[in-house]
Structures are given as structure tokens and as C-alpha cells.
């Protein structure tokens, strides 16, 4: 959520489509399609604010100064700001700087035909903390990719401001249509009765987008460790050899260690899950959940966050029954601690309802349905249609099984 002061009267959304990432055989990323899809979402929903919001879409722009003018206008917005950048990242021939390629960007004149990343950083860096979110869906070319690997991310902005993905050269992120990451980001945004936080949207979209091995997922572990609001374990409460072993789990499955630099294992766990190593991701998340419970308490906000992480890992692994149970448990804890008005309660309920709707085993649906309905019934602000649809599904599956057709 954005931090909004009393004098902030308007929000701003800036959507920028850079140059497409293409090869001889395919269009690997179509920024115009991404911006068009985001442009169909109400600006207030993209921003996560009820303030009056302006939206500007730049598509097909070939002049970097036009983008700079719009960036400057966005940067002086007194309210919350959402910037979306999609396209091809490239590098300058001499200065090693990163650039967002525009329509007509020439390799021999990158400095004059593309937008320097330093411009983005320079215009947005001075904004108040918590007022800005930059969402990126990019493909790096062969000149830019080594720099990103060397730097471990997009440099310059404070940790947590930039959210998104950068795919390596040649990956078909969208194959000429809306890319997988942006498409899933929009789907997750529209799915629940309450808008999730941008970081939660990012985690769900990145997990479902089918990213290639080595794709840069932002924020990185380093950025999460230094960004505001990061969950870190206080040094005095982290006894030696009692916390989960990240490097041991990743390399050998056991062995003593300290937490990774920055104290946040979530990017490692996410990488395991997106790489198909679901059992390892679940085991590592479970170990961290137990550790956080020991440090902060069973019903602490830190512990319930890890229960929600485990729920989404179960969803990614296709275990929707387990995911349903974990989301329900998280919802009950949040309901007891935060009350029925908290948006996190409804986000957890939405997760439970969605996962339950994906369970295909009849007995499992019937067995878990009453508990879910009771939980949904305890949320007065829930859209009653969700409760009616869940009840209808349970009633149908509780009835006698329909006979299978006998082939003639």
C-alpha cells in the first residue's frame, strides 16, 4: 500500500511501451500489447488508491526526451505514483549504462535513441518513501544481460521500489501477445474481492508466468534485505544453529548456516518453486515458519505470513487441497488478530476460495467445504455471490453421483 499524506490530492499512472524484443523467428516481447492490457484496468485499481488518478500511456514513442518529459511530470505528482515499463533493455556501446530501447532505437546510437535507466532513477529517487512503485516486464538483449548478471538487478532505486521480471535474451516472454508475467499480474489483480499488495501480486504473477531459468526476479534478495518494511530477524533473537539452513538446504539438504545476506530467504524459495523443486521449496518454507513461530509466536504477523507463503507454494505445486487448508488457517489467525475489516483477512479468504474451487476430488471438496463456508460466513463485507457459488458447488457434490455414460 502507498503512504498517502493529507496534502496529496491526486495519483498518477504512467505506462511506457518500449521497443519490442524480436528475433528472426518470433516476437519475444510485445510491449504494446502489455500496455494495452494494463490500460484497460482502471487507474485507481492499478494504483491501489481511491484518489482521483491520471493515466498516461506512451506507445510507439521514438524520442527519449518525450519519455523524459512524462517521467518528470509523473515524478512531481504529490500523490502515489505507479510506473510501468515494458520492452527491451540494451546497453550503451561505451558507458556500460542500461537503456530502455524505444521504437527505432539504433544500435549505433543507443545514447541518443533510447531512454537511459539513469533518467528513471534520477527522476524518481527524490520521491517520498512509500509513494512510488515501478513495475517492469522486460527482456534484456545480449549487450544488457551481462551487466544485469554482474550487478544482480536494476541499480539505483531503493530496495522494494522496483518490482517485476527481466528475462534473458531470446526468451519468448509473450510470443507477440501479452506476456505471461503481465497477464498473470492483471489476472491476480482482478481475482480477489480485495486488491492484494503489489509485492503479493508480483509473487503470484512470477510464480505462474513460466519464467526461464536465470530470469531476474525483482526485488532480489539483496533488495528485500535492505528495503523498508522487510521482515528481518533481530540479531539478538537469532540463536546460532537454530534458524533454517538456506545454503545447506539448497546444496545438500542439511547442515548448519546463518541466514543469507539481507535475512530474507523468500527469493531462494521462489526460485526453487519456479524451477519445479516444489518439495524442497515447501520444506524450506516450513522450516522458516517454525523458526519464526519460535522467535515471534505462533499467531504473530510474521508467522501467518509464512503460512501464506506455504499456501501459495502448495498452489504452485498443484496441491490445491493443502493450499485451501493453509489459506483458511491464515485467514482464521488474521481474523482473530486483526478483525473482520482487515483487507489481509479477505485476501486470505479469497486465496482459500480460489484454491478450493480448483480441488477436483469429490470427497476432498465435500470434506473441506463446510469449514470454508463457515469461514466465509464470518466475513460481513465479503461479496455474497462468492458464498452462494461456494454453497451451490458443495450442494451439487453432496448429492448422488451422476452415472457415467456407457459407450455403445
N, C-alpha and C positions, 0 to 999 in steps of 0.2 A: 504494500500500500504506500501511497505517496504522502509525504508530510506537507500539509497544507496550512499555511498561516492565515490569520484573519484578513490580511490585506490582499490576498491572492484571489482574483475575481474570474480569471479565465484560464483554461487549459489549452494545450496545443498538441497536435499530432502532425508529424512530418514523415511522409512515406517517400522513399527515394529508390527508383529503379535504375541501377547502373547498366553496364554492358552485359549482354548475355555471355555465358560460358559455353563455347561451341567447339566442336571438332569437325573433322570431315564427315563423320558418320551421324552425329546427333547433336542436339542442343542439350547440354548438361544442366543448365540452369536458366530459366526464363524469368528474369526479374519483373518484367511487365505483367506476367500472369500472377506473380506473387502480390504485387502492389494492387492489381485489380481486385484480387480476392480480399485483401485486407481493407480496401476501400469500400467494400460492401458491408463491412461491420461498422455499426455506429461509433462515432469518435469517442463518445463517453464510455462505451464498453471497452474499446482499446485502451483508453487512458485509465479506466478504473476509478472514475470520479464523476460526480453528478454536476460538476461545474459546467457552465457553457464552454464549449470546446471548438476550436477552429481546426480544420484539417486541410493540409496541403499535400498534393500528390505530384511528384516530379517523375515523369516517364518520358524517355526519349531525349532527354537533355544532353546536349553535346558540349556546353560551355561550363567549365568548372566554376567560373565566377557567379553564374546563375545559382548553382547549388550553394555557394558560399553566402550569397545574399539571403537565401532562405534559411540557412543554418543560423546566421546572425539574428534574423528576425525571430526564429524559434528560441534561441538562447536567451533573449531578453524577455520572454514570456514570464509574467510574475507568478503564474500558477504551475501546475505539474506539466511535464513535457514527456512525450513519447516519440522517439525517433526510430524509424525502421529503415535499414539499409540492406539491399539485396543486389547481388551482381558478382562481378569478377574482381578479385583482388590481384593486383600486379605490383611490381617493384620498379623503382627508377633505375636507370642504367648506371648512374654514378653514385647518387647519395644513399643508396640502400634503403630509402624510405618506402613505406607502403602507400599504395594509391587505390582508390575505388575507380575502376575503369568506367568511362561513360560511352555513350553511343559515338562511335567514330574515333575513340582513343587510338592513337598511333603508337606503335612500339618505339619508334624513333623519337617520339616527342611526348612521352608519358608525363613529364613535368608540366606540360602546357595543355594537355588534353584530358587529364584525369584529376580526381579530387584527392589531394594528399590526406592521409589519415591524420596528420598533424593538424589540419584545419578542423577536423571534427573534434579532436582533443582540445585544441585551443579555444574553440567557441563554447564548449560545454563544461570545461573544467571549473570555471568560476561559479557555476550554479550552486544553490544551496544543497547541502547533503540531503538525500532522500527525495529530491524533487524531479529527478531525471531517470529515465530508463531508455537504453539504446538496445534495440533488438536487431540482431544481424542474422542473415541467411546468405552465406557467401560461399563461393568456390575460389580457391587460390590457384593461380596458374603456376607454371614451373619456375618462374622467377621469384614469386612471393612465398611459395611453400617452404623453402629452406629457411627464410627469415622467421616465419611463424614457428617452425620447429626449434630454431635457435632461441627465440625469445619466450617460447612457451605460451603465447597468447597475443592479443592485440594490446600494444603498450599504451600507456599514457593516462587513461581514465582510472579513477579509484575503483577498487575491487567491488564487484557486485553491480556496477552501473551498466556494464555491457553483458547481455545475455544472448545466447544463440549458438550457432554452429558455423564452422568453416570447414568445408570438405576439401580433400586433396585433389590435385589435378586429375582430370579425366573422369571423375565420378559423376554419374548421371543423377544429380540431385532431384531433378524434376522431369527430365526427359521431354522438355518442351512444354510441360504443363506446370501447374502449381507444385512446388517442391514438397517432398514428404514432410519436412520439418514445419514449414509454414502451414501446410494443410492441417496437420495434426494440432498445431498450436491453435488454429481457428476452431477446430472441432472441440478441443478441450475447453476453449473459452465459452462455447455455446452449450456445452453439455450440462453443466450443473445449474441448480437454482441460484447459486451464489457464485460470483466471479472469483476464481482462485487467484492467489498472488502470482505475479509474473514468474517468480522462481519456480513455483509449483507447476505452472503451465509449461515452462521450459523443460522441467524434468520429465513430465509426461510426454511432451512432444518429441523430445530427443530419444526417449526410450522406445517410441513407436515408429520413428522415422526410417529405420533401417539404415543407419549411418554406416559408412565403410570403416574398416579397421584404421585406426590412426587419426580419424576425424577429430578436429579440435572442438571440444565442447566447453563453452564458456558459461559461467565462470569456472576457471581452473581451480585446482586445489590450493594453489598459492593465493589466488584472489579471494577465495572463500575464507582463507585463514586470516586475511588482513582486512576484509570488508566490514562495514558496520553491521552489527546485529548477528555476527557469526557465532554459532554455537561452539564454544571452546571450553575445555575442561580446565578449571583453575589449577595451577601447578601444585598448590598445597593439598588438593583433593585428588591427585592422580598418583596413587601409590605405585612404586616400582613393581613391574611384572604382573599387575592386576588388570590393566587395560588390555583390550584385544590387540593381537599382534598383526598389524597390517602387512608388513613385508613378509613375515613368516607365512601368513595365510596365502598371500599372492604367489610366493615362490615355492614353499614346501608344505603348507597346510598346518604348520605348528611352529613353536619356538618363541622365545621372548623378544620383545621390542618395546619401544616407545611409539606414541602416535606419530604420524607423518608431519612434516613441516606444515605449520598452519593449524594442526589439530583437527582437521576435518576429513574423514575418510569417505565422504559421500561420492566424490568423483571417482574414486577407485572402485567402489561398489557399483556405481552406474556403469563403468567400463566393463566390469565383469558381466553384468546382466545383459548389456547390449551386445557383448561378444558371445552370448549363448551359454555362459558359465553360470547358470541360474542357481545351482546348488551351492556353489562357492559364495555367490553374492548373498544368498539367504543366510548362510552360516555366519558370514562376516557381519551382516546387519544384526543378526540375533545376538552375537557376542557383544557388539556395541550397545545394543539395547539393554542387555543385562548389566553391563558396566555403568551405563548412565543411570539405570534404576538404583544401583548400589550407591552412586555418588549423590544423585538428586532426589531420589524417592520414586516409588512405584507409580504414583499418579502425577508426577511432575510434568510440566510442559515439555521438557527435554525428552522424557521417556515416551510420551504419547507421540511426539514427532517421529521417533524411531519405530513405533508401532505402525505409523502411517507409511513410513518408508518400506517396511516389510510387507505391508499390504500391496503397495504398488509393485514391488518385486514379484510377489505372487501373481499379480495380474500379468506382468510381462512374461512370466513363465507359463501362463495359461492355466494356473490353478485358481480358478475363479471362486471356488467354494472357500478355500483358505483366505483369499483376499476379502471375501464378504465378511467372514468372521473377524478378521483383523480390523477392517474398517468399522464394523459395529462396535467392537471393543473400544477403539479410539473415540468413536462418537459418544459412547456412554461416559467415558472418562472426561471428555471435554464438556459434555452436558452437565455433569456433576460439578465440575470446577469453574466453568465459565458461564453457565446458564443458557437458556434456550434462545437468547438473542444473538449469541456469538456467531459470526459468519463461518468460523472454523468448524463449528458443530454441523452446520448444514453442508459444508464441503465434505466432511467425513460421511454424512448420511448419503450424499449424492454418490460418493465412491462405493458405499455398500450396496446401494440400489442398483447401480450400473453393473457391478460385478455379479450380483445375484441374478440379474437379467441374462447374464451370459452362461450361467450354470445350465448344463444340458441333462444331467442325471435327474430323473424324475423324483426319486426318493430324497436326494440331497436338496432339491428345490423345496419339496414339501416339508422336510425336516427343519430347514433354516427359515422358512417363510414366516411363521408366526412371530419369531423373535424380531425379525426385521420389521414387520408390520407394527408391532408394539413400539419399537423404537421410533419409527416414522410418525406414529400417532402421538408421540410426546413432543413433537416439534410444531408449535402452533402456526409458525409462519411458512411452513412447507406448502408448496403448491398442492392442493388437494387432488389434482389429477394424478400425481405420482402415487399417492396412496391408493387411489381407485384402480389404477393399472396393475399395481402390485397385488392387490386383493383379487382382481379378476384372474390374474395368472395363477395364483395359488388355488383359487376355487376350481379352475379348469383342471389343474393337475391333480387335485384331490379327488376328482370324480373317477369313474371307472375308465380304465384304459380302453382306447378305441381299438377294435380288432384290425389286424393288418390285412391288407388286400391279398387274396390268394391269386397268384398268376394263373391264367388259363392257357 
